[in-house]
């Protein structure tokens, strides 16, 4: 016999797994199957390879991290933070305001879905900025943008990366902004915009927020916990 949870109406307001009800002492069969499907989608998001064809419109430079395969990437986070030697040799310093990096992270599907429209929207808010050629990195983690930005001589690095999938969000993209990127920067020296996906923060709002953060960061010449900005950025 299925017993509904008295808070079931709250499910209209959130994707969180609440008010699931019960069948005896167990979950209802439908909820159990839904959980298993969500878990499979999250697992697929972590393991699936990045399809570079999704980024042709951006004419990117294809790079690889020092993690040669997905298994190494998952077991050795440090290798995902640095470029493979042959990829590092493809970069040379210029005079750029920002270097945009796209990396698979823990959800290739997230950047395949959201990166191109996000980049186009963000750049439309920053018409006077000089952007280096966009880099797409396979097996990359957030800190790999530090090395890329440093090698390109950019004032800022902006990395778009697939976030760790939850059981209701296998397609969430995060954006990290770092001033004066260099190897060894810490997360306290970055600013992050998270949960960019159809069921979360809309691409247009995220791009507008990122552009405003970048403008404030350029004025103050820093990012991270020390960056001061107004509530209008939220």
N, C-alpha and C positions, 0 to 999 in steps of 0.2 A: 504494500500500500504506500503510495506516494504522499508524503506529508510536506506541504509547502511551508517555507519560512515566512514568519509574519513581516519581515522586512523586504519582501520580494519587490515592492514598488521602487525601492532604491536602485534596483538594477537598471532602471531606465536612465539613471544619472551617471553611471560609471561602467567601465569595462572590467573593473576588478571582480574577482570571484567571491561575491558575497551572496547571502540568501539563496544558497543552492538547494535547500530542501534536503530531505532524506527519504530513503526507502528502508525501513527497519533501522538498523544501526549503520547503514552504508549510504554512500552517495547514490542518487538516482542514476540509472544506466546512461541516460542522455548526457548528464553532466560529466560522468566519468569518460565517456567517449570524446566529449568536447575538450576535456583536459588533455587527453592523449594526443588529439589532433594539434592542439596548441603547442604541446611539447615537441611534437615532430616538426612543426614549422620553425620553432626556435632552433632546433638542432640542425635543420637544413640550412637555415640562415648562416649559422656559424661555419658550416662545412663547405658551402657552395663556393665555387671559384668565381672571380670577378670576370664579367664579360666586357672587354674593352670597347666593343662595338657600340655600347650605349653612349660613348663620349665623343664620337666622331665629330659632332657639331662644334666641339670646343677645340679641335685640332691639338690635342694634348701631346705631351712628351711622355712616353710609356717608360716607367722605371720599375725596379724591383728592390725589395728590402734584402737584408742579409739572411732572411729565412728562406731557404730554397723551396719549401713546400708547406702545405697547410699544417701537417703534423708538427713540423719544427716550429712554425709560427705559434701554435697553441701552447707548446711546451716551453718555448724559449722567448718570452716577451722581449728580452733585450735585443734579439736579432731583428725583431720587427721595428725597432726604433732607429736602426741604422741602414743606410743604403748598401746594396751590393757594390763591390768595387767598380764593376763595369758601368753601373748606373751612375755612380758618383762622378765618373770621368765625363759624363755627358753634360755636366752643369758647369757654367762659368759665370763669373761675377758681372753684374751690370749695374745700372742705376735705376732701381725699381722701388716704388712705394710699397708694393705687396706682391707676394708669391702665393698663388692659390694652389693647394694640393688636394687631390681627391684620393682617398685610400679605402680599401675594402673594410678594414677593421674587423669587426665581428658580425657584420651583415652586409654582404655585397649587394643584396637586393635593395637596401636602404639608399645607397648612393646611386645605384642604377636608376632608381625611381625619382630621386629628388635633386641630385647634384646639378644637372644641366639647367633646369629652370631656376634653381637657387642662384647659381653663378650669374646667369643672365639678369635676374632681378636685382641682385646685389650690385653688380657693376653699373646698372642704370642709375643707381643712387650716387655713384662716385665717378662722374664723367671726367673729372680732372686728374684721376689717379693713374699712375703708370703701373700696369700689371705685367709681370713676367709671363712667359709662356706657361700655361697650366700644366701641371705634372699629375699623372695618374699612377699611383703606386700599388703594386700587388703585394700582399702580405705586409701591409703597413700598419703601424700604430701611431698614436698622436704625436709622439716626440720625433718621428721621422721628418716632420715639417721643420724642426729646428735645424737639422743638417741641410735640408734643401734650401731653406731661406737664407742660411748663412752662406752657402756656396753660390747662391744667386745674387748675393749682396742686397737683399731686400730689407726695407725697414720693418715690414711686418710679414709674418707667415699666417696664412688662413688655411686650416685643414678641414675638409669635409670628410667625415668618417662614419662608417656604420657602427652604431652603438650595440652594446651587449643586449641581445634580444630578451625581452620578458615574455611571459606566457600570453600576453595580449598585444605585443608590439614587436614582431620580428623584422619590421621595416623602419626602425627609428634611426634618423641621422643626427649626428652632433656636429657642431662647428666650433673650432678652437682658434682663438686669435692670440698671437704672441708678438710682442714688440722686440725688435733687435734679436731675432732668433739666432741661437747658436747651440751647439751640442752641450748638454748639461743644464738647460733651463728646467725649472721645476713647474709642477702644475699650479703652484701659487702665483706664478708669473704669467698665467694665461687667463683669458676670459672664455667662457663656454656658453653656447646656446644649445639646448638639448631638446629631444622629443619632437624633432621635425618630421612629420608624417601626416598622412591624411586624417588619422584619428587623434592627432595631437596639435602641435603648433603648425599653422599654415605656412607654406613656403614664402608667400609674399610678406607676411608679418615677420618671419624669421630673417628674411633678407633685409628688410627695413631696419630691424633691430641691429643686425650685424653692421650695417653701414653706419648707423649712428654711433655704435661702439668704436668703430674704426676712426671716425672723425674725432671723437673725444680722446681716443688713445693717441692720435697724431698730435693733437693740441698739447697733451700732457706728456708725450714722449714715454709712455709706459703702458703696460697692461697688467692684469692680475689684481690681487687684493688691494693694491694701492690706487687703482684707477677710480676716479670720482666721476659720477655721472648723475644726471637728473632723472626723476621718475618718468619723464617723457620717453625714455628708452624702453620702458617696460610695456 
